[in-house]
């Protein structure tokens, strides 16, 4: 059982690294906060969460489409 746990842990670590690399490739150099400086801080935080939520949906959809089952 220890081998299966290590394999799953390695798989999830690779998946997290992949998602972080994709996020940095898309949003790494882009300072979208500049676009929203005129908004109050609570709305800026909400926009940040919306962008992260939409990114999570896109990654989930990508993983779902790559799954052959």
C-alpha positions as CSV (number, residue, x, y, z in Angstrom):
1,X,0.0,0.0,0.0
2,X,2.9,2.3,0.6
3,X,4.0,2.1,-3.1
4,X,0.5,3.1,-4.2
5,X,0.5,6.1,-1.8
6,X,3.9,7.2,-3.1
7,X,2.7,6.9,-6.7
8,X,-0.4,8.9,-6.1
9,X,1.5,11.6,-4.2
10,X,4.0,11.9,-7.0
11,X,1.1,12.1,-9.5
12,X,-0.6,14.9,-7.6
13,X,2.6,16.8,-7.1
14,X,3.2,16.6,-10.9
15,X,-0.3,17.8,-11.5
16,X,0.1,20.7,-9.1
17,X,3.4,21.6,-10.8
18,X,1.7,21.5,-14.2
19,X,-1.2,23.8,-13.1
20,X,1.3,26.2,-11.5
21,X,3.4,26.3,-14.7
22,X,0.3,26.9,-16.8
23,X,-0.9,29.7,-14.5
24,X,2.5,31.3,-14.6
25,X,2.6,31.0,-18.3
26,X,-0.7,32.7,-18.7
27,X,-0.7,35.3,-15.8
28,X,2.9,35.4,-14.8
29,X,3.9,38.7,-16.4
30,X,0.4,40.2,-16.7
31,X,-0.5,42.6,-13.9
32,X,-4.3,42.6,-14.2
33,X,-4.5,44.5,-11.0
34,X,-3.6,47.7,-12.9
35,X,-6.9,47.4,-14.8
36,X,-8.8,47.4,-11.5
37,X,-7.0,50.0,-9.4
38,X,-10.0,52.3,-9.7
39,X,-12.2,49.8,-7.9
40,X,-12.6,49.4,-4.2
41,X,-10.4,46.8,-2.5
42,X,-13.2,44.3,-1.8
43,X,-14.2,44.3,-5.5
44,X,-10.6,43.9,-6.5
45,X,-10.4,40.8,-4.3
46,X,-13.7,39.5,-5.8
47,X,-12.3,40.0,-9.3
48,X,-9.1,38.1,-8.3
49,X,-11.2,35.2,-7.0
50,X,-13.4,35.2,-10.1
51,X,-10.3,35.0,-12.3
52,X,-8.8,32.2,-10.2
53,X,-12.2,30.3,-10.3
54,X,-12.5,30.6,-14.0
55,X,-8.9,29.4,-14.4
56,X,-9.7,26.4,-12.1
57,X,-12.7,25.6,-14.3
58,X,-10.6,25.7,-17.4
59,X,-7.9,23.4,-15.9
60,X,-10.6,21.0,-14.7
61,X,-12.2,20.9,-18.1
62,X,-8.7,20.3,-19.7
63,X,-8.1,17.4,-17.4
64,X,-11.5,16.0,-17.9
65,X,-11.1,16.1,-21.7
66,X,-7.7,14.4,-21.5
67,X,-9.1,11.6,-19.4
68,X,-9.9,8.7,-21.8
69,X,-12.6,7.3,-19.5
